[in-house]
């Protein structure tokens, strides 16, 4: 079974940085698209960044984080990162790692937004104080 485990959350002051990690198992990483989502208090879960392992090209970023956050894949198998710099109080949320099998349709959907992902981690809390 697909399993995703996030780590790296914590509390920082505005302007600080954190790096989230996601270790996956039970699937072939190179055949999947991976993403970070977040759910702020009282709000719906939204996409933050996404990347597909089997194609070249720029990752997808939400407008709110572009230029501050970087999604990347580690040298170790099935590891995904989210480097978050210049954090703001509005970045406070539970951050989730997600995975979905890559396909032409999935990549097309990711070119315009964040589609549904079927596999999710348990989430890690990020709190940014002003």
C-alpha positions in Angstrom: 0.0 0.0 0.0 1.1 3.5 -0.7 2.3 5.3 2.5 3.4 8.9 2.8 5.0 10.3 6.0 5.7 14.0 6.5 8.1 15.6 8.9 9.8 18.9 9.5 6.9 21.1 10.6 7.3 23.4 13.6 6.9 27.0 14.8 8.9 29.9 13.4 8.7 33.6 13.4 7.7 35.6 10.4 10.6 35.7 7.9 11.9 32.4 9.0 12.4 29.1 7.1 11.5 25.5 7.4 12.0 22.4 5.2 9.3 19.8 5.1 10.1 16.2 4.1 7.9 13.4 2.8 9.1 9.8 2.6 7.0 7.5 0.4 6.8 3.8 0.2 4.7 1.2 -1.6 5.0 2.8 -5.0 7.5 3.5 -7.8 8.4 7.2 -7.3 9.5 7.8 -10.8 5.9 7.0 -12.1 4.1 9.4 -9.8 3.3 13.1 -9.5 3.9 14.4 -6.0 2.5 17.5 -4.3 2.2 19.5 -1.2 -1.1 20.8 0.0 -2.1 22.8 3.1 -5.1 23.4 5.2 -5.3 26.6 7.1 -7.5 26.9 10.2 -11.1 27.2 9.1 -10.3 26.9 5.4 -10.3 24.2 2.7 -7.2 22.3 1.7 -5.4 23.9 -1.2 -2.5 23.0 -3.4 0.9 24.5 -2.7 3.4 22.9 -5.1 3.5 19.9 -7.4 6.1 18.0 -9.5 6.0 14.9 -11.7 9.0 12.7 -11.6 8.7 11.3 -15.1 8.8 14.5 -17.1 11.1 17.5 -17.3 9.7 20.9 -16.7 9.0 23.5 -14.1 7.1 22.5 -10.9 3.7 24.1 -10.3 3.3 26.6 -7.5 0.4 28.4 -6.0 0.6 32.1 -6.5 0.7 32.7 -2.7 4.0 30.8 -2.4 5.8 31.3 -5.7 9.2 32.7 -5.2 9.3 31.7 -1.5 8.7 27.9 -1.6 10.7 25.3 -3.5 9.5 21.7 -4.2 12.2 19.2 -4.9 13.0 15.5 -4.9 15.8 14.0 -2.9 18.6 11.8 -4.0 17.2 9.1 -1.7 14.3 7.1 -3.2 10.8 8.3 -2.7 11.7 11.5 -0.8 10.0 14.8 -1.5 10.9 18.2 0.1 9.3 21.6 0.4 11.8 24.4 1.3 9.8 27.3 2.7 11.6 30.7 3.0 10.3 34.1 4.1 7.4 32.5 5.9 4.4 34.6 6.7 1.7 34.2 9.4 -0.8 33.3 6.6 1.4 30.3 5.8 0.2 28.8 9.1 -1.5 25.5 8.2 -1.3 21.7 8.3 0.9 20.7 5.3 0.1 17.4 3.5 2.2 15.4 1.1 0.2 13.8 -1.7 0.9 11.3 -4.5 -0.9 10.3 -7.7 0.1 8.1 -10.6 1.5 10.2 -13.4 -0.3 10.2 -16.8 -0.8 12.6 -19.7 -4.1 13.6 -18.2 -2.6 14.2 -14.8 0.2 16.3 -16.2 -2.3 18.2 -18.3 -4.4 19.0 -15.2 -1.3 20.1 -13.3 -0.5 22.5 -16.0 -3.5 24.6 -15.0 -4.1 23.8 -11.3 -4.1 21.2 -8.6 -6.2 18.1 -9.5 -7.3 15.4 -7.0 -4.6 13.2 -5.6 -5.5 9.8 -4.2 -2.7 9.2 -1.7 -2.1 11.4 1.4 0.1 11.7 4.4 -1.1 12.5 7.9 0.1 16.1 7.7 2.6 18.2 9.6 1.8 21.5 11.4 3.5 24.7 10.4 2.9 27.7 12.6 4.3 31.2 11.8 4.1 33.9 14.3 4.3 37.6 13.6 
